Amino acid sequence: MSDSLENAIEENATGPKKASGDAGSVEQHSLKDLIEADKHLAAKKAAKAKGLGIKLAKISPGGTV
């Protein structure tokens, strides 16, 4: 789902904000709204991940017995 949002952000950045023609007019979401939505989805994904985001490792200096 975030891939489609990233694509939408790219397309929105390169396209016009408003377009109008004979059939009517179209206005895209603002880039600020899309970026906030992307951050929100990334935070939800991170919250669902297992673990605390901390990795424990045992470090032993070389050359000691």
N, C-alpha and C positions, 0 to 999 in steps of 0.2 A: 504494500500500500504506500509506503514512503517513496518507492521508486516513481510511482505515478505522480505523487505530490512534487517530487524533485523535477520531473519532466514538466509539470504544470508551471512551476516557478520559472524554469528556463523559457518556456514558450511565452509566458506572460511578460517576461522581461524583454523579449525580442519583438513582441507584437504591440499593436496600438492599444491604448487604454480604452478608447471608445471607437466604435465603428457604426456607421449608419448607412442605410441604403433604402431601396424601394420597399423591401420587405419589413423594415423596422430598424431598430438600433440595438446594439449589444454593448454591454459594459462588463469588463473583467473585474475580478476581485483585485484589491490592491496588493502590491508586493508585500507590504507590511503584514497584511492579514495572512497571506500564504506562508510567510516566514514564521509567524507566530504559530500557525497550525503545524508546521513542520517541527518546530521545537517542542510543541505539546505532544505530538505523536512520538517523538524520540524519547521524551521523558517517560511516557507511558510504557514504551518498549523496555527502557532501562529498569523501570520499577518491576516489571514482570520477570526480569532475568534472575537466575538462581545465584545465590551467594551474595556477599556483601561488597564485592568489587575489590577485595583485599586478598592478596596472595601471600602466604607465609612460606618462607624457605629457610632451611638451616644453612648457615654460612660457617665454614670452618677455614681458618687461614692455612695456607699451604706451608709446608716445612716444619710443622709441629707434630710431635708424636703423642 
